[in-house]
């Protein structure tokens, strides 16, 4: 089931998230002591940017009516 808070992602955003997810998995295999917080922050920034883009598009669509 889709989380309603998740924004629709562009193809570029999906690709960037896929790469970050793969890097996180690779770090997970390296051991428990390896830190992934930097990759998680990057993913959060991508999702925040997508949310802002969606809000901006919704506002612009409301003006066009």
C-alpha positions in Angstrom: 0.0 0.0 0.0 1.3 3.4 -0.9 2.1 5.9 1.8 0.1 9.1 1.0 3.0 11.3 2.3 5.3 9.9 -0.4 5.6 12.2 -3.4 5.5 11.2 -7.0 9.1 10.9 -8.1 10.5 11.8 -11.5 12.7 9.2 -13.3 15.8 11.0 -12.2 14.8 11.0 -8.6 13.9 7.3 -8.8 17.4 6.6 -10.3 19.2 8.6 -7.6 17.2 6.8 -4.8 18.0 3.4 -6.4 21.7 4.2 -6.4 21.6 5.4 -2.8 19.7 2.3 -1.8 22.3 0.1 -3.4 25.1 2.0 -1.6 23.3 1.5 1.7 23.0 -2.2 1.1 26.7 -2.4 0.3 27.5 -0.7 3.5 25.2 -3.0 5.4 27.2 -6.0 4.1 30.4 -4.3 5.3 29.3 -4.6 8.9 27.2 -3.1 11.7 29.9 -0.5 12.5 29.6 1.2 9.1 27.7 4.5 9.2 24.9 5.1 6.6 23.6 8.4 8.0 25.1 10.4 5.1 23.3 8.4 2.5 20.0 8.5 4.5 20.3 12.3 4.6 20.8 12.5 0.9 17.7 10.3 0.3 15.7 12.6 2.7 16.8 15.6 0.7 15.7 14.0 -2.6 12.3 13.2 -1.1 12.0 16.7 0.4 12.8 18.3 -2.9 10.1 16.1 -4.6 7.5 17.1 -2.0 8.3 20.8 -2.6 8.1 20.3 -6.4 4.7 18.6 -6.1 3.4 21.5 -3.9 4.7 24.0 -6.4 3.1 22.2 -9.3 -0.2 22.0 -7.4 -0.2 25.7 -6.7 0.6 26.5 -10.4 -2.2 24.1 -11.5 -4.6 26.0 -9.2 -3.7 29.3 -10.8 -4.3 28.0 -14.3 -8.0 27.2 -13.7 
